[in-house]
Amino acid sequence: MNAFTQRRWWTRTPRPPKRGPVSRMAMPLAAAGDGLRLTEWLVLAVFSLAYMMAISAPLFGIPFHRTGLNHVAMALLGPALLLHLVGLALNREPPRYDRVFATCLPLLLMAVYALVGSAVAKWELKERDTYLTFGLYTAMLPLYAAAVPTLRHRLRHWALALVSIWVLFSLAALVGEAVRFGTKETLHEIEFLVVSGFVALYYAAPSRVIKLMAIAMLLAAAVLNQKLTGYIIAAMAVIHIVVAAGWRRLLPQWRWPYVVGATVFTAALVAVLTLLYFEFREHLPSGNVEVRMTQYEAAMRQFFESPIWGSAYTAGSGEAYRESFRLLNIPTHSDVLDMLKHGGLIGFGLFCWGYWKIFALLNRAVAATRDDALLNAYFVAVRFFQITALVNFSLNPLLLKGPFLIVIWGNLGLAVGLALAATGAFERARTGRGGAAA
């Protein structure tokens, strides 16, 4: 060969074979070396949409859950979850469905109970407002848990993404609240979302300055909102932060006395705050006491009429309430009382059992991830989210509204999946160390 043909610029670089359209579509389902896959980002994007719709009142001045957009997020979430679960199966990373369903079984049974009763109410008894939405959204809980991969090194990506979503929308809600200050109840029914985001920021941020900013922002959100629920949740956040800070700085032998002291301190503080409420309640938000007490009495009366199975969800979800010359049809201002009224002790018992199982699992995950600052911060924050969500929907009707249902059950379902993977990895590591020592 002559010198001309031996020049480097003459040599053709081999090109990889072109991928057809079908191959390119299948790429998101392929295993990722690091970070989240496209299908995981898709699930998180729809989850973020539900968050945005949940905080739409302070953000846009429009409560989207009262419009025709109420179920848009669910219509998108179903296909996204299905695509992601198919991708996990194709990559031979199937979730531990046995552990997922064991944890979610009580709430899944409650969802089936509500679906069957509501179907009878809607198509046989011709009730207009039923609990079909509640049953359907609650039945999605195991799918959220199954969406999380079982590899611990990838759990951190999920935890970081979820904490980022919380903080982003808490900041957005706080800004919207500040801009709309003076507008009635800008953060009404979403206090737990906003405060939980700042709690997550407090535990996830290593900087003391950012931690102080997180506390200041959650207190500002409660003060600007001027709602009793917000004050209660902000007080819970501060007590939690103070008590947990003392716990983490103690040696193990001093922790049980500290638990006793912290319990007494918390009980005394709650008693003082309660006395201050009754002393200065004329200067505090009323919380629609007349409407609430009327509805609570009616709900308890219906529960006592049928305490075992309630109405079996065959009754409508609205309650008649007369205000001046208007007859309003509104849900009870307590989803917990609605469970008693419509589900009886069967439905309420399933809810308490399932909610406790998730709380106990999150507690184990907090203990199992103490060597990982990010995962531990996530589990501490989502445990706080679970408790404050219960407070919120014990005093407000949240579990009939699409975006709130996705945010509540989505957060708890994803937390179940992350906790099962984290505690499973911890148990395997402990067993391995034990076997090596033996």
N, C-alpha and C positions, 0 to 999 in steps of 0.2 A: 504493500500500500504506500502511496506517496505521502509527503508531509501534509498536503492539503487535506486529505481525508482523515489525518490523525489529529487535527485541531479539536480542542475541547468543545468549541461552540458548534461544531458539526455533529457532535454526538447527540442523539435524541434521548431525552429523559423519559423513561417508561411512565405512563399514566395509569392510575388505578382504573379498573373497569367502572363504567357508568352504572349507576343504580336506577332501576326502573321506578315508576311512581309508587308501586306497591311496596318496594323495599324501603323507599324513603318514608312512607307512612308507618312502617313497622319499626323504624329506628327509635321512636320514643319508648317503645316497649322493651328495648334492649337494656341489658344491665349497665348501670353507670359506674364508672371507676370511682368517682367522688362527687359529693353534692347530691342534690335532688334530681330526679328524673322529670321529664316533661309532664308526664301524667300526674306526678305528685304536685308540681307547680300548678297544674290545671285545677286539682282539687283545692289547693290552698287559695287560688284566685277566686273560685266560686265562694269559698268560705269567707274570703275578704269582702265579697259582694254582699253576703248576708250581714256581715258586721256593719258595712256602710249603710245598709237599709235599716238596721237596728238603731243607728245613731242619726238617722236622717232628720229627726226633729231639730236638734241643735245645729246640725250641719247645713241643712237646706231650708229649714222651717216647715217641712212637709213630713208628716209621719207616714212613710210608705206602706206600713202594715195596714193602714186603713184605706188603701187604694187597690186598684186592680193588679198592682205589682206585688201583692203580698206573697205569692207563691212562685215568682220568677226564679228566685235563687234555687228552690228545690227542683224546678224543671231543668235547670242546668246541672245541678249537683248529682242527680241520679245518673245521667250518662257519664259524667266525669268519674264518679266512683266506680262504675261498671268497667270503664276502660282501664282504670288503674288496677283494679283487682284482676282483670284478665292479664294485664302486663305482669303482675306478680306471679300468676300461675304459669305463664309462658317462660318466665325466668327461673322457674323451679324455686320460688321463694314463697310458697303458700303460707298464710298465717296459721297460727295454732288455733284453729277454729274451736277445738274442744275447750281450751282455756278461755277464749273469748266468750263463747256461749255460756260457760259456767259462771262467768262474772256478770254477764248481761241478762241472764235468764229471767230473774224476777221482773225487771223492767220490760223485757220482751213479752212476758205473759200479761203484764198490765196493759201493754199496747194492744195485744190481741183481744183482750177483754173489752177495751174501749172501742176497737174497730168493729167487733161483732155487734155490740149493743148499739153503736152509732149507725151501723148499716141498717139495722131493724128500725131505728128511729127515723132515718131519712127516707127509706124506700117503702116501708110498711106503714109507719105511723105519720108520715108526711111532715116531720119536723123540719123546719128550715135551717136552724143553727144546731149543729151536733158536734161531737168530739171526734169526727173522722180525721180532721187535721192533726189533733193531738195524738191519736193512735198511729197514724201513718208516719209522722215525724219521729215519734218515739221508737217505732219499730226499726228505724235506720241506725239505731245505736250500735249494734254489732258490726255493721258495715264500716262505720267510722273506725272502730277498734281494729278491724281487719285490714284497714288501709295502711297501717304503720308497719314497716319492715322489721324483721326480728334481729337484724344485725346492730349491735350496740353502737359501733362507730358511726352509723348513719342516723342514730337517734338524735345526736347532737344537732344535725342539720334541721330535723323536724322541730326540735325544741327552740332553736334559734329563730326559725321562721315563725313559729306561733307566738313567741314572746315579742318579736318585731311587729306582728299584726296587732297584738294587744296594745303595745305602746303607741303605735302609729295612730290607731283609732281613738285611744284615750286622749292623746294630744289634740286630735281633730275635734273631738267632742268638747274638750275644754275651750279651745279657740272659738268654736261655734257658740258655746254658752256665754263666753265673755262678750262676743259681738252682739248677741241677742239678749244681753242682760236687761232685765225688766220684763221680758216676755214670760208669760206664765209657764212654769214647770218645764224648763227646757231640757232637763235631764231626767224627767219623770220616767220611771220604770227602767232606766238604764244606769242607775247609780252603781250597781255592782260591776257592770262592764268597765266603766271609767276608772273606778277605784282599783279594781283588780289589775288593770294595765299598769297603773303607777306602782302597785305593790310588786308586780313582776319586774319593773324597771329597778326598783329599790334592791331587790335581791340579785338581779343579774348584773348590775353595774358594779365594777370594782372601785370606782371613784367615790370618795365620801361627799364630794360636792354634788355629784349627780344623785346620790342617795338623799341628801338634804333637799334637793330640788324636787325629787319624786314625792317626798312627804309634803312639801309645800304645795305642790300641784294637787294632790288628792284632797288636802284641806281646803284649797281654793275652790275646787269643784263643788265640795259640799256646801261651802258658805255661799257661793254664787247661786246655787240651785235652790236653796231655802226650802228643802223638803225634809221631813222627819226621817224618811228612809235613808236619805243621803247622810244625815247626821249620824244615824246609827251605824251605817257601814263605815264611815270615816273613823268613828270611835273604835270600831272593831279592828280596823287596819292599824291604828296607832297602838292599841293594846297588844295586838299580835306582834308588831315590830319590836316593841319594848320588851315584852316577855321573852320572845325568841332570842333577842340579843343577849339577855342575861343567861339564858340556857346555854347558848353556844360558848360562853366564856367560862363556864364552870367545869370543874373536874367531875368525872362520873359519880363519885361517891357523894357529892353534894347535890345531885340533881333531884333526887326524890324530895328532900326537904324544900328545895326550891319550888318544885311543883306544888307542894302544899301551900307555901307562902304566896306563890303567884295566883293560885286558885282563890285564896282568901282576899288577896288584893283586888283581883278582877271582880269578885262578888261584891266587895265593898264599893268599888268604883261604880258598878252598875246600879247599886242601891242609891248612891249619891246622885247619879245622873237621873234616875227615876224620880227621886224626890224633887230635884231641881225642875224636872219637866212639869210635875204637878203644881209647883210653886209659880212657875213662869209660863204656863201653857197658853195664857191669853196673848203672850207676845210671840208665840211659835206658830208655825203652820198648822192648820186644823186637821188636815188629812181627810176631809169629808167624813167626819165621825158619824154623823146622822145616817148617811147612806150606808156606810160600812156596817154599823150596828144593826140596821134593818136587814141587810142582806145576810149578815152572820147568823142572826137569830132565825131567819127563814131557812138557811142551810142546815143549821143544827136541828131544827124541827123536822126537816125532811130526813135527816140521817137517823134520828130516833124512831121515825116511822118505819124504817127498813134498815136496821143497823148492819146486817150481814152482807148483803150485796148492793145496798142502796137502790138506785134506780136502774142498775146494770147498764148505765149509759144509754138507756132508751128514751130519756127525757131530753128536752132541748137545753142548750148551753146558756141561754139567756134567762134573766130574772126580771120580772115586771117591777118597776119602781115608779111611783107617781111623785112628780115634783111640780108643785103649783098646778098648772093646767095641762102639763105634759105627762104622758105615759111613756116611760123609757124602758127599753128592753136591753139590759146590760148584764154582762157576766158578773158573778160574785167576785168581790175584791180580794179573793184568796184562792189560788189554785189548790192549796192543800185542803181547804174546806170543801172545794168541789170534788176532790178525790173521795172524801168521806161521804159527801152527799150522793154522788153518782156511782162510786165504786164500792161504797160500804167498807167494812173492815177487810174484805177480800182485796179490793183495789188499793186501799190505803196501806195494808200490810205488805203487799207486793212492792209498792213504792218505797216504803221505809226499808225493807229488806234489801232491795236493789241499790238504793242510795247509800246505805251503810256499807255494802260490799265494795262499792267504788271508793268510798272514803277510806276504808281499811286498806285497800290495795294501794291507794295514793300514799298513805302513811308508811307502808312498807317500802314504797319506791323512794320516799324521802330518806329513809334510813339506808337504803341500798346505794344511794348515789352521793353520799357525803364526800367521796373522793373526786367528784366531778362538779365543779362550781356551777356550770351552766345547767346541767340536768337537774341538780338539786334545787337551783333557783326556780326552774320551770315547775317542778313538782310541788314545791312550797306554794308558789303562786296559784297553781291550778287547784290545789286543795282549798286555798282561801276563796278562790272563785266559786267552788262548789258550795261552800258554806254560805257565802253572801248571796249567791243565786237563790238558795233556799229561802233566805230572809226576804229577798225581793218578791219571789212568786208566792210567798206566804201572805204578803200584804197587797199584791197586785195580780191582775189576770194576765200573765205572760204566756201561758202554755196553750193559747189558742191562736197565737200570732206567728206566722211563718218564719220571719227572720230571727225572732227571739228563740224559737224552737231549734233552729239550726245552730245558732250560737251556743245555746246551753247544752244540747245533746251532742253537738259536734265537738265542743271543747271536752266534754266528759268522755265521749267515745274515743277520741284521739288520745286522751290522757290514759284511758284504760289500755289501749294498744301499746303506748310508750311504756307504761308501768309494767305490763306483763313482760315486755322484752327486757327492760332494765332489771327487774327482780329476777328473771330467769337467768340472765347473764351473771348476776351477783351470786345466785345459788350455785351455778356451775363452777364459777371461780372458787368459791369457798369449798365446794366438794373436791375440786381438783387439788387445792392446797392441803386439804385434810388427808386425801389419799396419798399425796407425796410425802407428807409428814409421817404417815403410818409406815 
